[in-house]
Amino acid sequence: MSLPSFPPEKWTDSPYIVARTMKSSFGLGALCGLPLYAAIALKRRVFSVERLLNVSTLSGIGASAAGGVAAYSQNRLSDPSTLRQRRMELVYSANQRREDDFGTIGAILGLVLFPAVFYTRAGLLDLTLGGGSLGYAGGYFTHRVQNLLGNSADKVPEPEVPADDPRLQRR
């Protein structure tokens, strides 16, 4: 007995939604890995920069995989019109774009700064992967804090221009 195949009308929307969910889940996982490692390190009284970087990378990858599986299963059960609407919301969301931008900027900063600061504490692979994941988590966290404080990317402020401004008058 074979499993039913994924319907062709869902092929265009589902991979994008899964990828977006995996990106957001990676930031959340890398961010949540830090308190977990801190609790374990305080309990054992052993702290290592290399372990911290490994935990952030692996927790981000694990959360990303879990988010991808959850999004895929949700897409599998949704109808094509719902998937199309969800994809359009994700594509045109300024909030999602800002999350991507902040995460990318943080990842680049982490990739550059962590090897420069901790070059004797861990291997180069651990420093680059861990620095990138911690940087992405920092950008993700900054985006979420700004949303909580009311600075949402979806709200565009209206410019304040006085009605008697000479630039607004017709010639």
C-alpha positions in Angstrom: 0.0 0.0 0.0 1.5 3.4 -1.0 0.9 6.7 0.7 -1.1 9.3 -1.2 1.1 11.8 -3.0 1.2 15.5 -2.2 -1.4 17.2 -4.5 0.2 19.2 -7.3 -1.9 22.3 -6.6 -0.1 22.7 -3.3 3.4 22.4 -4.7 4.0 26.1 -5.2 2.9 27.4 -1.9 3.9 24.7 0.6 7.7 24.8 0.3 7.7 28.6 0.8 5.6 28.3 4.0 7.7 25.5 5.3 10.9 27.4 4.7 9.5 30.6 6.4 8.5 28.5 9.4 11.9 26.8 9.6 13.6 30.2 9.6 11.5 31.6 12.4 11.9 28.3 14.4 15.7 28.4 14.0 15.8 31.8 15.7 13.5 30.7 18.4 15.4 27.5 19.0 18.8 29.2 19.1 17.4 31.7 21.5 15.9 29.1 23.8 19.0 27.0 23.9 20.9 29.7 25.8 18.9 29.5 29.1 18.9 25.7 28.9 22.7 25.6 28.6 23.0 28.3 31.4 20.9 26.1 33.7 23.0 23.0 33.0 26.3 24.9 33.3 25.2 26.5 36.7 24.2 23.1 38.0 27.5 21.4 37.0 29.6 24.6 37.6 31.3 24.1 34.3 31.0 26.7 31.5 32.6 26.4 28.1 32.3 28.8 25.2 32.6 25.9 22.8 29.6 24.1 24.4 27.6 27.3 24.4 28.2 27.7 20.7 27.4 24.1 20.0 24.2 24.2 22.1 23.0 27.3 20.2 23.6 25.7 16.8 22.1 22.4 17.7 19.0 23.8 19.4 18.4 26.1 16.4 18.7 23.1 14.0 16.5 21.0 16.1 13.8 23.7 16.4 14.0 24.3 12.7 13.5 20.7 11.9 10.5 20.5 14.3 9.0 23.7 12.9 9.4 22.3 9.3 7.7 19.0 10.2 4.8 20.9 11.9 4.4 23.3 9.0 4.5 20.5 6.4 1.9 18.5 8.3 -0.3 21.6 8.6 0.1 22.3 4.9 -0.7 18.7 4.1 -4.1 19.0 5.8 -5.0 22.5 4.4 -6.8 23.2 1.2 -5.0 25.0 -1.7 -6.8 28.3 -1.3 -5.8 28.5 2.4 -2.2 27.8 1.5 -2.3 30.5 -1.2 -3.7 33.0 1.2 -1.1 32.1 3.9 1.7 32.4 1.4 0.6 35.8 0.2 0.4 37.0 3.8 4.0 35.8 4.4 5.3 37.2 1.1 3.9 40.7 1.6 4.4 41.0 5.4 6.7 43.8 6.4 7.0 42.1 9.8 8.4 39.0 8.3 10.8 41.0 6.1 12.1 42.9 9.2 12.5 39.6 11.0 14.6 38.3 8.1 16.6 41.5 8.0 17.4 41.6 11.7 18.2 37.9 11.7 20.6 38.2 8.7 22.3 41.3 10.1 22.7 39.5 13.5 24.1 36.4 11.8 26.6 38.3 9.8 27.8 40.2 12.9 28.0 37.0 14.9 30.0 35.3 12.1 32.5 38.1 12.2 32.6 39.0 15.9 32.6 35.6 17.6 35.7 34.3 15.8 37.5 37.6 16.4 36.7 37.7 20.2 36.9 34.0 21.1 39.5 32.7 18.6 41.4 30.8 21.3 38.4 29.3 23.1 36.9 27.1 20.4 37.5 25.7 16.9 36.9 27.7 13.8 33.8 25.7 12.8 32.2 26.0 16.2 33.0 29.7 16.2 31.5 30.4 12.8 28.4 28.2 13.2 27.8 29.2 16.8 28.4 32.8 16.1 26.0 32.8 13.2 23.3 31.1 15.2 23.7 33.3 18.2 23.7 36.4 16.0 20.6 35.2 14.2 19.0 34.6 17.6 20.0 38.1 18.7 18.4 39.6 15.6 15.3 37.5 16.1 15.1 38.6 19.8 15.5 42.3 18.9 12.7 42.0 16.3 10.4 40.3 18.8 11.2 42.9 21.6 10.4 45.8 19.2 7.1 44.2 18.3 6.3 43.8 22.0 7.1 47.4 22.6 4.7 48.5 19.9 7.2 49.3 17.1 5.7 47.0 14.5 7.0 47.0 11.0 3.4 46.8 9.6 2.6 50.2 11.0 3.9 52.9 8.6 3.9 56.4 10.1 2.2 59.1 8.1 4.4 62.0 7.3 3.5 65.3 9.0 3.2 68.0 6.4 1.5 71.3 7.2 -1.4 72.2 4.8 0.2 75.6 4.0 3.5 74.1 2.8 4.5 75.8 -0.5 5.7 72.5 -1.9 2.1 71.2 -1.9 0.6 74.1 -3.9 0.1 73.7 -7.6 1.9 75.9 -10.0 
